[in-house]
Amino acid sequence: MKWTDIHDIAIELCDAHPDVDPLRVNFVDLRQWVVDLPGFDDDPDRCGEKILEAIQAAWIEESE
């Protein structure tokens, strides 16, 4: 997975952190959790706030 695979990342985050409210996750933790996902293979430094916002929004949608 790459940073641009926002929907896939959101699904994986739902599976990896089922008891976490995505609205309460700070971007520092979110970034680390994405980097730690199995199958994630992208440069950790290529991530910006807009990507994290999109991932968080997709995660919120996926968890509903």
LOMARMI-109394 format. One record per residue (C-alpha): z, x negated, y. Coordinates in steps of 0.02 Angstrom, whole numbers, plus 50000, padded with zeros to 5 digits. Example, Ala and Ser with C-alpha at 12.3 -4.5 7.8 and 13.67 -1.06 7.14 Angstrom:
<sites>
[site [50390 49385 49775]]
[site [50357 49316 49947]]
</sites>
This chain:
<sites>
[site [50000 50000 50000]]
[site [49965 49949 50178]]
[site [50045 50008 50341]]
[site [49899 50127 50363]]
[site [49940 50219 50200]]
[site [50062 50329 50294]]
[site [50058 50478 50176]]
[site [50080 50371 50021]]
[site [50225 50279 50103]]
[site [50308 50444 50149]]
[site [50297 50504 49968]]
[site [50371 50341 49905]]
[site [50512 50350 50033]]
[site [50553 50527 49976]]
[site [50566 50466 49798]]
[site [50663 50308 49841]]
[site [50786 50389 49961]]
[site [50805 50573 49909]]
[site [50974 50597 49993]]
[site [50923 50523 50162]]
[site [50881 50632 50311]]
[site [50725 50549 50385]]
[site [50774 50612 50558]]
[site [50928 50499 50553]]
[site [50843 50338 50498]]
[site [50827 50203 50629]]
[site [50666 50104 50640]]
[site [50746 49941 50586]]
[site [50801 50018 50420]]
[site [50639 50115 50401]]
[site [50534 49959 50422]]
[site [50638 49866 50292]]
[site [50632 50011 50169]]
[site [50442 50017 50182]]
[site [50427 49829 50156]]
[site [50541 49844 50004]]
[site [50439 49981 49921]]
[site [50358 49932 49756]]
[site [50172 49915 49783]]
[site [50186 49880 49968]]
[site [50075 49731 50005]]
[site [50047 49706 50190]]
[site [50106 49588 50325]]
[site [50279 49650 50382]]
[site [50239 49591 50559]]
[site [50088 49705 50574]]
[site [50200 49855 50601]]
[site [50235 49932 50769]]
[site [50333 50078 50836]]
[site [50185 50197 50826]]
[site [50161 50163 50641]]
[site [50347 50189 50608]]
[site [50344 50352 50706]]
[site [50196 50412 50602]]
[site [50283 50362 50440]]
[site [50442 50451 50494]]
[site [50346 50609 50540]]
[site [50254 50608 50374]]
[site [50418 50580 50282]]
[site [50498 50728 50373]]
[site [50349 50837 50327]]
[site [50353 50778 50146]]
[site [50539 50811 50129]]
[site [50525 50992 50187]]
</sites>
